């Protein structure tokens, strides 16, 4: 482990497409979604902690989740939890973290990653991060990891790269979620990758980018005297909400000329929906995936079942459904309609209250 290595784990989302398990009070990153014995944020922290010292890992989250973070990650202390007083997308929280890290260590290189992604091959992931850190220590570049696509997925953004022989490729452009026709064209061309939203850069490089492309936000949060002091919390409370609500992709990555991508293949999934979770879970002989339940399936296949531990569930004649139990709620929804779950959760709130 190197003292110049830092990480920011973004853990402020609600994960409403994983309702009813994921709720505003207790979102998906704090749940053991895969039945492994660890929550998603614990898995992410432990993976990163193999390369980066625990004291150099910051957690950016909503202030409502401070106690959950500290309870689930006993290796960190309160000063490592960056509390966002308002939902402002990824750019402001990354700037906050970069200013805090740069004040502590001007030579820092930092990884920015989500708390809820699935990574199959952790050793390959860590090797890729090490390669990225080495490049960012030597050069003024902004790096992202691009996933080798295995299907024309329309749920991800895409990164086009220049087809040079070097390991790290210059980025040509970013494309938001395409339609199926475009996604098939991207796959066929061979010079597109999925945008995983995993970034690496030096503190100096990303702060220079904020100065150039989001100068108002930079001016709002740039106050060297407050970071890592008792004044930091009050300063953020007073100023963070006035920051523009914008992602790091729109705010900086799509404009900067020094953006590079490392093509990677470590078994990545963003675990954004029940269907994506289903794809990563082991299945029985009829392609049913089960977390928590004791099950009997009769003429049923392709289902995603998640219940409290040991609940006995018998399914007759049902195929390709999501069946999820949480406390006094039972959700039964066709997998093909999983994108409706966010709207279903809103309807439940309107009908039954919080």
C-alpha positions as CSV (number, residue, x, y, z in Angstrom):
1,X,0.0,0.0,0.0
2,X,1.2,3.5,-0.8
3,X,0.5,6.6,1.3
4,X,-0.2,8.6,-1.9
5,X,-3.1,6.3,-2.9
6,X,-6.6,7.5,-2.0
7,X,-10.1,6.5,-2.8
8,X,-13.6,8.0,-2.7
9,X,-16.5,5.6,-2.5
10,X,-19.8,7.3,-3.6
11,X,-22.6,5.9,-1.5
12,X,-25.3,8.5,-1.5
13,X,-27.9,6.9,-3.9
14,X,-31.3,5.5,-3.0
15,X,-31.4,2.6,-5.4
16,X,-35.1,2.9,-6.0
17,X,-35.2,0.2,-8.7
18,X,-34.3,-2.3,-5.9
19,X,-37.5,-1.5,-4.0
20,X,-38.9,-2.8,-1.7
21,X,-35.5,-4.0,-0.3
22,X,-33.8,-0.6,-1.0
23,X,-35.6,2.3,0.6
24,X,-34.7,6.0,1.2
25,X,-34.1,5.2,4.9
26,X,-31.9,2.1,4.1
27,X,-30.7,2.0,0.5
28,X,-29.3,-0.9,-1.4
29,X,-25.6,-0.2,-0.8
30,X,-26.1,-1.1,2.9
31,X,-27.9,-4.4,2.1
32,X,-26.4,-7.9,1.5
33,X,-28.0,-8.0,-2.0
34,X,-26.1,-11.1,-3.1
35,X,-26.4,-13.2,0.0
36,X,-22.6,-13.2,0.6
37,X,-22.7,-12.1,4.2
38,X,-21.4,-8.6,3.3
39,X,-23.3,-5.5,2.2
40,X,-22.4,-4.0,-1.2
41,X,-20.5,-1.1,0.5
42,X,-18.6,-3.5,2.7
43,X,-17.6,-5.6,-0.3
44,X,-16.5,-2.4,-2.1
45,X,-14.5,-1.1,0.8
46,X,-12.8,-4.4,1.5
47,X,-11.8,-4.8,-2.2
48,X,-10.3,-1.3,-2.4
49,X,-8.6,-1.7,1.0
50,X,-6.4,-4.4,-0.4
51,X,-4.6,-1.6,-2.3
52,X,-5.4,1.6,-0.5
53,X,-4.8,2.2,3.3
54,X,-8.1,2.3,5.2
55,X,-7.3,5.8,6.5
56,X,-7.1,7.1,2.9
57,X,-10.6,5.9,1.9
58,X,-13.3,8.5,2.0
59,X,-17.0,7.8,1.8
60,X,-19.2,10.4,0.1
61,X,-22.8,10.0,1.2
62,X,-26.0,11.7,2.2
63,X,-25.9,13.1,5.8
64,X,-28.9,10.8,6.6
65,X,-26.6,7.7,6.2
66,X,-23.7,8.7,8.4
67,X,-24.5,6.3,11.2
68,X,-25.1,3.4,8.7
69,X,-21.6,4.0,7.1
70,X,-19.8,4.1,10.5
71,X,-21.7,1.0,11.7
72,X,-20.9,-1.0,8.6
73,X,-17.3,0.2,8.1
74,X,-15.6,0.1,11.5
75,X,-12.1,0.8,10.0
76,X,-13.0,4.4,9.2
77,X,-13.7,7.4,11.4
78,X,-16.1,10.3,11.2
79,X,-13.6,12.6,9.5
80,X,-13.5,10.1,6.5
81,X,-17.3,10.4,5.9
82,X,-18.1,13.3,3.5
83,X,-21.7,14.3,4.3
84,X,-23.6,15.9,1.4
85,X,-26.3,18.2,2.7
86,X,-28.1,18.1,-0.6
87,X,-28.4,15.8,-3.6
88,X,-26.1,17.4,-6.2
89,X,-25.0,14.6,-8.5
90,X,-21.3,13.4,-8.8
91,X,-19.3,16.6,-9.7
92,X,-19.7,18.5,-6.4
93,X,-19.0,15.5,-4.2
94,X,-15.9,14.6,-6.2
95,X,-14.7,18.2,-6.0
96,X,-15.3,18.2,-2.2
97,X,-13.3,15.0,-1.9
98,X,-10.5,16.2,-4.1
99,X,-10.1,19.5,-2.2
100,X,-10.0,17.6,1.1
101,X,-7.5,15.0,-0.2
102,X,-5.2,17.6,-1.9
103,X,-5.1,19.6,1.3
104,X,-3.8,16.5,3.2
105,X,-1.5,15.3,0.4
106,X,-0.7,17.4,-2.6
107,X,0.9,14.3,-4.3
108,X,-2.2,12.2,-4.0
109,X,-3.7,10.1,-6.7
110,X,-7.3,9.1,-6.2
111,X,-9.8,6.4,-7.3
112,X,-13.5,7.4,-7.5
113,X,-15.8,4.4,-7.5
114,X,-19.5,3.6,-6.6
115,X,-20.4,1.6,-3.5
116,X,-22.7,-0.8,-5.3
117,X,-21.0,-2.3,-8.3
118,X,-20.2,-6.0,-8.6
119,X,-16.7,-7.0,-9.6
120,X,-16.0,-10.7,-10.3
121,X,-12.2,-10.7,-10.6
122,X,-10.9,-8.5,-7.8
123,X,-7.2,-9.1,-8.5
124,X,-7.6,-8.0,-12.1
125,X,-9.5,-4.9,-10.9
126,X,-6.7,-4.0,-8.4
127,X,-4.1,-4.5,-11.2
128,X,-6.0,-2.1,-13.4
129,X,-6.2,0.5,-10.7
130,X,-2.5,0.2,-10.0
131,X,-1.8,0.7,-13.8
132,X,-4.0,3.8,-13.7
133,X,-2.4,5.2,-10.6
134,X,1.1,4.7,-12.2
135,X,0.0,6.7,-15.3
136,X,-1.7,9.5,-13.3
137,X,1.3,10.0,-11.1
138,X,3.5,10.6,-14.2
139,X,1.2,12.6,-16.4
140,X,-1.5,15.2,-16.2
141,X,-4.4,13.0,-17.4
142,X,-7.9,12.1,-16.3
143,X,-8.6,8.4,-16.6
144,X,-11.7,6.2,-16.6
145,X,-12.0,2.5,-16.8
146,X,-13.9,1.2,-19.9
147,X,-15.6,-2.2,-19.7
148,X,-15.2,-4.5,-22.7
149,X,-18.8,-4.9,-23.9
150,X,-20.3,-8.4,-24.4
151,X,-23.7,-7.3,-25.7
152,X,-25.3,-4.2,-27.3
153,X,-26.6,-3.0,-23.9
154,X,-28.7,0.1,-24.0
155,X,-28.6,0.7,-20.3
156,X,-25.0,2.0,-20.2
157,X,-23.1,5.0,-21.6
158,X,-20.4,4.3,-24.2
159,X,-16.8,5.5,-24.6
160,X,-15.2,5.7,-28.0
161,X,-11.4,5.5,-28.0
162,X,-8.6,6.1,-30.5
163,X,-7.3,2.7,-31.7
164,X,-3.7,3.1,-30.8
165,X,-1.3,0.4,-29.7
166,X,-0.8,1.7,-26.2
167,X,-2.5,0.0,-23.2
168,X,-4.2,3.3,-22.2
169,X,-6.3,4.8,-25.0
170,X,-7.1,8.5,-25.8
171,X,-10.8,9.0,-25.5
172,X,-12.5,10.3,-28.7
173,X,-16.0,10.9,-27.2
174,X,-18.7,9.8,-24.7
175,X,-22.2,8.8,-25.8
176,X,-25.1,8.6,-23.4
177,X,-27.3,5.5,-23.4
178,X,-27.9,4.7,-27.1
179,X,-30.8,2.9,-28.8
180,X,-30.4,-0.7,-29.8
181,X,-29.4,0.0,-33.4
182,X,-26.7,2.4,-32.3
183,X,-25.5,0.0,-29.5
184,X,-25.1,-2.8,-32.1
185,X,-23.1,-0.4,-34.4
186,X,-20.8,0.4,-31.4
187,X,-20.2,-3.2,-30.7
188,X,-19.4,-4.0,-34.3
189,X,-16.9,-1.2,-34.6
190,X,-14.6,-2.5,-31.9
191,X,-13.6,0.9,-30.6
192,X,-16.3,1.4,-28.0
193,X,-16.4,0.4,-24.3
194,X,-19.1,0.7,-21.6
195,X,-18.7,3.6,-19.3
196,X,-18.5,2.1,-15.8
197,X,-18.2,5.5,-13.9
198,X,-14.8,4.4,-12.3
199,X,-12.3,7.2,-12.4
200,X,-8.6,7.7,-11.5
201,X,-6.6,10.9,-11.5
202,X,-4.2,13.0,-9.4
203,X,-5.6,15.6,-7.0
204,X,-3.8,18.3,-9.0
205,X,-5.2,17.2,-12.4
206,X,-8.8,17.0,-11.3
207,X,-8.7,20.3,-9.5
208,X,-7.2,22.0,-12.6
209,X,-10.1,20.5,-14.6
210,X,-12.6,22.0,-12.2
211,X,-11.0,25.4,-12.4
212,X,-11.2,25.3,-16.2
213,X,-14.7,23.7,-16.8
214,X,-16.7,24.3,-13.6
215,X,-15.1,27.5,-12.3
216,X,-18.1,28.7,-10.3
217,X,-18.3,25.4,-8.4
218,X,-14.6,25.4,-7.8
219,X,-14.8,29.0,-6.4
220,X,-17.7,28.0,-4.2
221,X,-16.0,25.1,-2.5
222,X,-12.3,26.1,-2.7
223,X,-11.3,27.3,0.8
224,X,-8.0,25.7,1.9
225,X,-8.3,26.9,5.4
226,X,-11.4,24.8,6.3
227,X,-10.6,21.3,5.0
228,X,-9.6,18.7,7.6
229,X,-10.4,21.2,10.4
230,X,-13.4,21.7,12.7
231,X,-14.8,24.3,10.3
232,X,-15.2,21.9,7.4
233,X,-18.7,20.6,8.3
234,X,-20.2,24.1,8.7
235,X,-18.5,25.4,5.5
236,X,-19.9,22.5,3.5
237,X,-23.4,22.9,5.1
238,X,-23.4,26.6,4.1
239,X,-22.0,26.3,0.6
240,X,-22.6,22.8,-0.9
241,X,-26.3,23.4,-1.8
242,X,-25.4,26.3,-4.1
243,X,-23.3,24.0,-6.3
244,X,-24.6,23.1,-9.7
245,X,-26.4,19.8,-10.0
246,X,-24.2,18.1,-12.6
247,X,-22.4,14.8,-13.1
248,X,-18.6,14.6,-13.5
249,X,-19.2,13.2,-17.0
250,X,-21.2,16.2,-18.3
251,X,-19.3,18.7,-16.2
252,X,-15.7,17.7,-17.0
253,X,-15.0,14.4,-18.8
254,X,-16.9,15.4,-22.0
255,X,-15.0,18.6,-22.3
256,X,-11.4,17.9,-21.2
257,X,-8.8,17.1,-23.8
258,X,-6.6,15.0,-21.5
259,X,-9.1,12.1,-20.9
260,X,-7.9,8.5,-21.4
261,X,-9.5,5.1,-20.9
262,X,-8.1,1.8,-19.8
263,X,-10.0,-1.1,-21.4
264,X,-10.7,-3.6,-18.7
265,X,-12.4,-7.0,-18.3
266,X,-12.9,-7.9,-14.6
267,X,-16.5,-9.1,-14.6
268,X,-18.3,-5.8,-13.9
269,X,-22.0,-5.2,-13.3
270,X,-23.5,-2.0,-12.0
271,X,-26.2,-3.9,-10.1
272,X,-28.8,-1.2,-11.0
273,X,-31.9,-3.4,-11.2
274,X,-33.2,-6.8,-10.0
275,X,-32.5,-8.1,-13.5
276,X,-28.8,-7.2,-13.3
277,X,-28.7,-8.9,-9.8
278,X,-30.3,-12.0,-11.3
279,X,-27.6,-12.1,-14.0
280,X,-24.9,-12.3,-11.3
281,X,-26.5,-14.9,-9.0
282,X,-26.1,-18.6,-9.2
283,X,-29.1,-20.4,-10.7
284,X,-30.8,-23.7,-10.2
285,X,-31.4,-26.2,-13.1
286,X,-34.4,-24.1,-14.3
287,X,-32.5,-20.8,-14.2
288,X,-34.2,-19.6,-11.0
289,X,-32.1,-17.3,-8.7
290,X,-32.8,-17.4,-5.0
291,X,-31.6,-15.2,-2.1
292,X,-32.8,-16.0,1.4
293,X,-35.7,-18.3,0.5
294,X,-36.2,-22.0,0.8
295,X,-38.0,-22.8,-2.4
296,X,-40.0,-25.4,-4.3
297,X,-40.5,-24.6,-8.0
298,X,-43.1,-26.4,-10.1
299,X,-43.1,-25.8,-13.8
300,X,-41.4,-22.4,-13.2
301,X,-38.2,-21.0,-14.6
302,X,-36.1,-17.8,-14.9
303,X,-37.4,-16.3,-11.7
304,X,-35.6,-13.9,-9.3
305,X,-36.7,-14.6,-5.7
306,X,-35.5,-12.7,-2.6
307,X,-37.1,-13.0,0.8
308,X,-36.1,-13.0,4.5
309,X,-33.8,-15.8,5.5
310,X,-35.5,-19.2,5.5
311,X,-38.9,-18.1,4.2
312,X,-40.5,-21.1,2.5
313,X,-41.7,-20.1,-1.0
314,X,-43.6,-22.4,-3.4
315,X,-44.0,-21.2,-7.0
316,X,-46.2,-23.0,-9.5
317,X,-46.3,-22.2,-13.2
318,X,-44.5,-18.8,-13.2
319,X,-41.7,-17.8,-15.5
320,X,-39.4,-14.8,-15.7
321,X,-40.8,-12.9,-12.7
322,X,-39.2,-10.9,-9.9
323,X,-40.7,-11.9,-6.5
324,X,-39.4,-9.9,-3.5
325,X,-40.5,-9.8,0.1
326,X,-39.5,-7.2,2.6
327,X,-41.3,-6.8,6.0
328,X,-45.0,-6.4,5.2
329,X,-44.5,-5.8,1.4
330,X,-44.6,-8.4,-1.4
331,X,-43.6,-7.4,-4.9
332,X,-44.5,-9.6,-7.9
333,X,-43.4,-8.2,-11.2
334,X,-42.5,-9.5,-14.7
335,X,-38.7,-9.2,-15.3
336,X,-39.4,-7.4,-18.6
337,X,-41.2,-4.6,-16.6
338,X,-38.5,-4.1,-14.0
339,X,-37.9,-0.5,-15.1
340,X,-41.4,0.2,-13.8
341,X,-40.4,-0.6,-10.2
342,X,-39.3,3.0,-9.5
343,X,-42.8,4.2,-10.5
344,X,-44.4,1.4,-8.5
345,X,-42.5,2.5,-5.4
346,X,-43.8,6.0,-5.9
347,X,-47.4,4.8,-6.3
348,X,-47.1,2.7,-3.1
349,X,-45.9,5.8,-1.2
350,X,-48.9,7.8,-2.5
351,X,-51.3,5.0,-1.7
352,X,-50.0,3.7,1.6
353,X,-47.8,6.6,2.9
354,X,-44.2,6.3,3.9
